[in-house]
């Protein structure tokens, strides 16, 4: 629960929310605060499993970034896309492919 508590605390701080505000938001969405915590626990477990079994195995090399940059050079220059952003684009595309199979 400590990770969940930290996530909730971070969210509240970033959005200037109180516990009561958060409870009202969840209830407005049709779920209780307790159910939302259970959902967050399950979501965190799923994320951990995905990271350990799938995402940790996806590799994006410098060659991948260079090829992508070359293929989309004009668009990249106009959008001012960094190598880190390109790396994230490639990673996300590969993750989507893995998850859709």
C-alpha positions in Angstrom: 0.0 0.0 0.0 2.9 2.4 0.5 3.4 2.9 -3.3 -0.4 3.5 -3.7 -0.4 6.0 -0.8 2.6 7.8 -2.3 0.9 7.9 -5.7 -2.3 9.3 -4.2 -0.3 11.8 -2.1 1.7 12.9 -5.2 -1.6 13.4 -7.1 -3.2 15.4 -4.3 -0.1 17.6 -4.0 0.3 18.2 -7.7 -3.4 19.1 -8.1 -3.8 20.9 -4.7 -6.5 18.4 -3.6 -7.6 17.2 -0.1 -8.7 13.7 0.8 -12.3 14.9 0.7 -11.8 16.4 -2.8 -10.4 13.1 -4.0 -13.3 11.1 -2.5 -15.8 13.4 -4.2 -14.0 13.0 -7.5 -14.1 9.2 -7.3 -17.8 9.2 -6.1 -18.7 11.6 -9.0 -17.2 8.9 -11.3 -19.4 6.3 -9.7 -16.8 4.5 -7.6 -16.0 4.6 -3.9 -12.6 5.7 -2.7 -11.9 2.2 -1.3 -12.7 0.6 -4.7 -10.5 3.1 -6.4 -7.6 2.1 -4.1 -8.2 -1.5 -4.9 -8.2 -0.6 -8.6 -4.9 1.3 -8.2 -3.3 -1.7 -6.4 -4.3 -4.0 -9.3 -3.2 -1.5 -11.9 0.2 -1.2 -10.2 0.6 -5.0 -10.1 -0.2 -5.1 -13.8 2.3 -2.4 -14.6 5.0 -4.1 -12.7 4.3 -7.4 -14.5 4.3 -5.6 -17.9 7.6 -3.9 -17.0 9.2 -7.1 -15.9 8.0 -9.4 -18.7 7.6 -7.2 -21.8 8.8 -3.6 -21.6 12.2 -4.4 -20.1 12.9 -6.5 -23.2 12.2 -3.8 -25.7 15.4 -2.2 -26.9 15.8 1.0 -28.9 19.3 1.4 -30.3 21.0 4.6 -31.5 20.8 3.1 -35.0 17.0 2.9 -34.6 16.9 6.5 -33.6 19.2 7.5 -36.5 17.0 5.6 -39.0 13.9 7.1 -37.7 15.4 10.6 -37.8 16.6 10.1 -41.3 13.2 8.8 -42.5 11.3 11.6 -40.9 13.9 14.3 -41.0 11.8 17.2 -42.4 8.9 16.5 -40.0 11.4 16.1 -37.0 13.0 19.5 -37.8 9.7 21.2 -38.1 8.4 19.7 -34.9 11.8 20.1 -33.1 11.7 16.5 -31.9 14.6 15.4 -29.7 16.4 12.0 -29.9 14.8 11.1 -26.5 11.3 11.8 -27.9 12.1 9.7 -31.0 13.3 6.9 -28.7 10.0 7.1 -26.8 8.0 7.0 -30.1 9.9 3.9 -31.3 9.5 2.3 -27.9 5.8 3.0 -27.8 5.3 1.6 -31.3 7.1 -1.6 -30.4 5.2 -1.9 -27.1 1.9 -1.5 -29.0 2.8 -4.2 -31.4 3.8 -6.6 -28.6 0.7 -5.9 -26.7 -1.6 -6.3 -29.7 -0.4 -9.8 -30.5 
